[in-house]
Amino acid sequence: MGLVPTKENLELVDKITASRFCRRRLPVVMTRNRMAQHLPAAVKFIEQGHIRIGPDIVTDPAFLVTRLIKFFLEFQLVGFFHLEIRKISFLGLTIQQFENNY
């Protein structure tokens, strides 16, 4: 999980505080990685389904992020706008050509 720096010394487990768990929550990690400007914006992105970790879409703001999972965090491109942009880039057209033809 990344709360204790080493596996050998279990004496550090007694010193784990609630703030360490709070720093591992998904909105806090997103704010630190500059994926969102503020915590409320990060929570909104998560609840609306715009964030995925690997292939899975995460909609729970209380999701705890491990050190390994942190590298697979990315935006999920969803919605009508993103589908149109994908279609345009797949066809190799500019936006003006796409609007004139379709």
Secondary structure, 3 states (H helix, E strand, C coil): CCCCCCCCCHHHHHHCCHHHHHHCEHHHHHHHCCCCCCHHHHHHHHHCCCEEECCEEECCCCCECCCCHHHHEEECCCCHHHHHHHHHHHHCCCHHHHHHHC
